Amino acid sequence: MALLINDYCINCDVCEPECPNGAISMGPEIYQIDPHKCTECVGHYDEPQCQQVCPVECIPFNPEWRESKEELLAKYQRLQALAKMP
C-alpha cells in the first residue's frame, strides 16, 4: 500500500524532506503523498520515514492503494532507474 496524509495534518513540514522518493508535496491545504512515487520507503529504510517523524500520527496506509512488498520493491527499482536517467 502507499501511504496517505489525512486531515489531522498540522503542516509541520517534517515529513516532506524525509521522503527518499520525493512523493510528499504540499497540496491545496495539507501535505499529500503521490501513490505513484510512494514505496513506503521499501528499498531505502525498514520503516516509512514520514510515519516515524510525524508528531500527530496522521500518515496511515492508504487502503485504496494496495501493493505487496514485491510490487513496492519493483516501484523502488523503477524510480531509481528514472532518477539515473539524464
Biotite code that builds the C-alpha atoms (Angstrom):
import biotite.structure as struc

atoms = struc.array([
    struc.Atom([0.000, 0.000, 0.000], chain_id="A", res_id=1, res_name="MET", atom_name="CA", element="C"),
    struc.Atom([1.019, 3.562, -0.450], chain_id="A", res_id=2, res_name="ALA", atom_name="CA", element="C"),
    struc.Atom([0.654, 5.947, 2.440], chain_id="A", res_id=3, res_name="LEU", atom_name="CA", element="C"),
    struc.Atom([-1.644, 8.947, 2.679], chain_id="A", res_id=4, res_name="LEU", atom_name="CA", element="C"),
    struc.Atom([-1.800, 12.050, 4.816], chain_id="A", res_id=5, res_name="ILE", atom_name="CA", element="C"),
    struc.Atom([-5.156, 12.628, 6.477], chain_id="A", res_id=6, res_name="ASN", atom_name="CA", element="C"),
    struc.Atom([-6.923, 15.747, 7.771], chain_id="A", res_id=7, res_name="ASP", atom_name="CA", element="C"),
    struc.Atom([-5.117, 15.611, 11.102], chain_id="A", res_id=8, res_name="TYR", atom_name="CA", element="C"),
    struc.Atom([-2.037, 17.017, 9.341], chain_id="A", res_id=9, res_name="CYS", atom_name="CA", element="C"),
    struc.Atom([-0.808, 20.221, 11.008], chain_id="A", res_id=10, res_name="ILE", atom_name="CA", element="C"),
    struc.Atom([1.530, 21.203, 8.133], chain_id="A", res_id=11, res_name="ASN", atom_name="CA", element="C"),
    struc.Atom([4.573, 20.973, 10.368], chain_id="A", res_id=12, res_name="CYS", atom_name="CA", element="C"),
    struc.Atom([6.851, 20.368, 7.345], chain_id="A", res_id=13, res_name="ASP", atom_name="CA", element="C"),
    struc.Atom([8.805, 17.465, 8.857], chain_id="A", res_id=14, res_name="VAL", atom_name="CA", element="C"),
    struc.Atom([7.614, 14.683, 6.538], chain_id="A", res_id=15, res_name="CYS", atom_name="CA", element="C"),
    struc.Atom([8.447, 16.177, 3.142], chain_id="A", res_id=16, res_name="GLU", atom_name="CA", element="C"),
    struc.Atom([12.259, 16.233, 3.494], chain_id="A", res_id=17, res_name="PRO", atom_name="CA", element="C"),
    struc.Atom([12.253, 12.701, 4.941], chain_id="A", res_id=18, res_name="GLU", atom_name="CA", element="C"),
    struc.Atom([10.749, 11.092, 1.831], chain_id="A", res_id=19, res_name="CYS", atom_name="CA", element="C"),
    struc.Atom([13.548, 9.498, -0.210], chain_id="A", res_id=20, res_name="PRO", atom_name="CA", element="C"),
    struc.Atom([11.337, 9.324, -3.309], chain_id="A", res_id=21, res_name="ASN", atom_name="CA", element="C"),
    struc.Atom([10.033, 12.886, -3.323], chain_id="A", res_id=22, res_name="GLY", atom_name="CA", element="C"),
    struc.Atom([6.478, 11.563, -3.014], chain_id="A", res_id=23, res_name="ALA", atom_name="CA", element="C"),
    struc.Atom([5.353, 14.162, -0.465], chain_id="A", res_id=24, res_name="ILE", atom_name="CA", element="C"),
    struc.Atom([4.378, 17.673, -1.509], chain_id="A", res_id=25, res_name="SER", atom_name="CA", element="C"),
    struc.Atom([2.156, 20.483, -0.292], chain_id="A", res_id=26, res_name="MET", atom_name="CA", element="C"),
    struc.Atom([-1.411, 20.121, -1.504], chain_id="A", res_id=27, res_name="GLY", atom_name="CA", element="C"),
    struc.Atom([-4.130, 22.778, -1.529], chain_id="A", res_id=28, res_name="PRO", atom_name="CA", element="C"),
    struc.Atom([-4.495, 22.670, 2.275], chain_id="A", res_id=29, res_name="GLU", atom_name="CA", element="C"),
    struc.Atom([-2.289, 19.905, 3.695], chain_id="A", res_id=30, res_name="ILE", atom_name="CA", element="C"),
    struc.Atom([0.590, 17.776, 2.535], chain_id="A", res_id=31, res_name="TYR", atom_name="CA", element="C"),
    struc.Atom([-0.188, 14.923, 0.171], chain_id="A", res_id=32, res_name="GLN", atom_name="CA", element="C"),
    struc.Atom([1.547, 11.743, -0.964], chain_id="A", res_id=33, res_name="ILE", atom_name="CA", element="C"),
    struc.Atom([1.793, 10.715, -4.613], chain_id="A", res_id=34, res_name="ASP", atom_name="CA", element="C"),
    struc.Atom([0.999, 6.970, -4.553], chain_id="A", res_id=35, res_name="PRO", atom_name="CA", element="C"),
    struc.Atom([2.926, 6.510, -7.813], chain_id="A", res_id=36, res_name="HIS", atom_name="CA", element="C"),
    struc.Atom([6.117, 7.550, -6.008], chain_id="A", res_id=37, res_name="LYS", atom_name="CA", element="C"),
    struc.Atom([5.464, 6.174, -2.519], chain_id="A", res_id=38, res_name="CYS", atom_name="CA", element="C"),
    struc.Atom([7.249, 2.897, -1.816], chain_id="A", res_id=39, res_name="THR", atom_name="CA", element="C"),
    struc.Atom([6.683, 3.015, 1.962], chain_id="A", res_id=40, res_name="GLU", atom_name="CA", element="C"),
    struc.Atom([10.467, 3.511, 1.995], chain_id="A", res_id=41, res_name="CYS", atom_name="CA", element="C"),
    struc.Atom([10.984, -0.066, 0.714], chain_id="A", res_id=42, res_name="VAL", atom_name="CA", element="C"),
    struc.Atom([14.472, -0.135, -0.795], chain_id="A", res_id=43, res_name="GLY", atom_name="CA", element="C"),
    struc.Atom([15.623, 2.754, 1.390], chain_id="A", res_id=44, res_name="HIS", atom_name="CA", element="C"),
    struc.Atom([14.631, 2.034, 5.004], chain_id="A", res_id=45, res_name="TYR", atom_name="CA", element="C"),
    struc.Atom([12.964, -0.651, 7.100], chain_id="A", res_id=46, res_name="ASP", atom_name="CA", element="C"),
    struc.Atom([10.036, 1.620, 8.021], chain_id="A", res_id=47, res_name="GLU", atom_name="CA", element="C"),
    struc.Atom([8.309, 4.585, 6.375], chain_id="A", res_id=48, res_name="PRO", atom_name="CA", element="C"),
    struc.Atom([10.281, 7.634, 7.457], chain_id="A", res_id=49, res_name="GLN", atom_name="CA", element="C"),
    struc.Atom([7.353, 10.045, 7.221], chain_id="A", res_id=50, res_name="CYS", atom_name="CA", element="C"),
    struc.Atom([5.437, 7.966, 9.748], chain_id="A", res_id=51, res_name="GLN", atom_name="CA", element="C"),
    struc.Atom([8.456, 7.944, 12.046], chain_id="A", res_id=52, res_name="GLN", atom_name="CA", element="C"),
    struc.Atom([8.773, 11.747, 12.185], chain_id="A", res_id=53, res_name="VAL", atom_name="CA", element="C"),
    struc.Atom([5.086, 12.734, 12.128], chain_id="A", res_id=54, res_name="CYS", atom_name="CA", element="C"),
    struc.Atom([4.210, 14.291, 15.507], chain_id="A", res_id=55, res_name="PRO", atom_name="CA", element="C"),
    struc.Atom([0.439, 13.780, 15.124], chain_id="A", res_id=56, res_name="VAL", atom_name="CA", element="C"),
    struc.Atom([0.440, 10.334, 13.502], chain_id="A", res_id=57, res_name="GLU", atom_name="CA", element="C"),
    struc.Atom([-1.607, 11.436, 10.504], chain_id="A", res_id=58, res_name="CYS", atom_name="CA", element="C"),
    struc.Atom([0.027, 9.158, 7.900], chain_id="A", res_id=59, res_name="ILE", atom_name="CA", element="C"),
    struc.Atom([-1.801, 5.822, 7.712], chain_id="A", res_id=60, res_name="PRO", atom_name="CA", element="C"),
    struc.Atom([-1.609, 3.237, 4.959], chain_id="A", res_id=61, res_name="PHE", atom_name="CA", element="C"),
    struc.Atom([-3.889, 4.021, 2.028], chain_id="A", res_id=62, res_name="ASN", atom_name="CA", element="C"),
    struc.Atom([-6.488, 1.223, 1.867], chain_id="A", res_id=63, res_name="PRO", atom_name="CA", element="C"),
    struc.Atom([-7.319, 2.153, -1.738], chain_id="A", res_id=64, res_name="GLU", atom_name="CA", element="C"),
    struc.Atom([-3.742, 1.630, -2.947], chain_id="A", res_id=65, res_name="TRP", atom_name="CA", element="C"),
    struc.Atom([-2.690, -1.910, -2.087], chain_id="A", res_id=66, res_name="ARG", atom_name="CA", element="C"),
    struc.Atom([0.750, -3.174, -3.088], chain_id="A", res_id=67, res_name="GLU", atom_name="CA", element="C"),
    struc.Atom([2.819, -6.131, -1.973], chain_id="A", res_id=68, res_name="SER", atom_name="CA", element="C"),
    struc.Atom([6.421, -5.792, -0.791], chain_id="A", res_id=69, res_name="LYS", atom_name="CA", element="C"),
    struc.Atom([7.479, -7.180, -4.175], chain_id="A", res_id=70, res_name="GLU", atom_name="CA", element="C"),
    struc.Atom([5.463, -4.522, -6.013], chain_id="A", res_id=71, res_name="GLU", atom_name="CA", element="C"),
    struc.Atom([6.888, -1.797, -3.772], chain_id="A", res_id=72, res_name="LEU", atom_name="CA", element="C"),
    struc.Atom([10.420, -3.044, -4.438], chain_id="A", res_id=73, res_name="LEU", atom_name="CA", element="C"),
    struc.Atom([9.761, -3.064, -8.190], chain_id="A", res_id=74, res_name="ALA", atom_name="CA", element="C"),
    struc.Atom([8.436, 0.503, -7.952], chain_id="A", res_id=75, res_name="LYS", atom_name="CA", element="C"),
    struc.Atom([11.561, 1.497, -5.994], chain_id="A", res_id=76, res_name="TYR", atom_name="CA", element="C"),
    struc.Atom([13.763, -0.018, -8.714], chain_id="A", res_id=77, res_name="GLN", atom_name="CA", element="C"),
    struc.Atom([11.840, 1.837, -11.467], chain_id="A", res_id=78, res_name="ARG", atom_name="CA", element="C"),
    struc.Atom([12.118, 5.127, -9.603], chain_id="A", res_id=79, res_name="LEU", atom_name="CA", element="C"),
    struc.Atom([15.839, 4.603, -9.068], chain_id="A", res_id=80, res_name="GLN", atom_name="CA", element="C"),
    struc.Atom([16.336, 3.855, -12.779], chain_id="A", res_id=81, res_name="ALA", atom_name="CA", element="C"),
    struc.Atom([14.411, 7.011, -13.724], chain_id="A", res_id=82, res_name="LEU", atom_name="CA", element="C"),
    struc.Atom([16.485, 9.093, -11.304], chain_id="A", res_id=83, res_name="ALA", atom_name="CA", element="C"),
    struc.Atom([19.676, 7.958, -13.028], chain_id="A", res_id=84, res_name="LYS", atom_name="CA", element="C"),
    struc.Atom([18.482, 8.938, -16.479], chain_id="A", res_id=85, res_name="MET", atom_name="CA", element="C"),
    struc.Atom([19.951, 12.196, -17.867], chain_id="A", res_id=86, res_name="PRO", atom_name="CA", element="C"),
])
